[in-house]
Amino acid sequence: MSLEGKVAFVTGGTRGIGRAIARELLKEKVLTFICARNREEIRETIKSLSEFGRIEGETCDVTDEKQVKVALEHCEKIFGGLDILVNNAGIGIIGKTVEEMSCEEFRAVVETNLFGVFYACHYAIPIMKRRGGGYIINISSLAGQNAHPRMAAYNASKFGLNGFSEALMQEVRHDRIRVSYICPGSVNTSFGGDLPSAEKSWQLQPEDIAKVVIELLKMPDRALASKIEIRPSRPPKG
């Protein structure tokens, strides 16, 4: 199934998984709109990826409902509609107990990882309906089903995202809008204060997640892989 000419909106599209997804979409000739909080990173990403296809972008903090609404409106204005929404933006505060974590830190994680997804879906769905359908892909985590100490905020946000995704899938499936959520294990990025390194080459790479996104988008319209788990095939023996 060709994706050429489709329009995609990718949150957190300047780093790691989001950037890899934007690059793979462009290779498929998808008109791609990225957003992130850092203006310079958006400019650099657009400059670097423009060789693969048409890419636009705008600064947007997904915790700000108005900014999300405006960014999606700009995407529709520039490209004429929206077919694909990838909710990738996320943060993680790892290593603090509930007692140690501040209320502001907990709120930031939940507002980014869960409220941000709600805002994007809320404003994207009417645009997709005007196009006759679309696809929403939420980037979750295996931490959305496996709780760990010192990860309470991140666990809570991703457990919530999984439930949200499953409910949304049932709400919009008859509007020809498919919803999937992807739950990766360890990915070799700078997320959560981690650092990409050769020593962690056993981990998933951002492009691995990006390829899953493309495969989902290319599935026949009658088929819906609503949840995908992907993990390193050979992690260190513990």
Order of alpha helices (4+ residues) and beta strands (2+ residues): beta-alpha-beta-alpha-beta-alpha-beta-alpha-alpha-beta-alpha-beta-alpha-beta
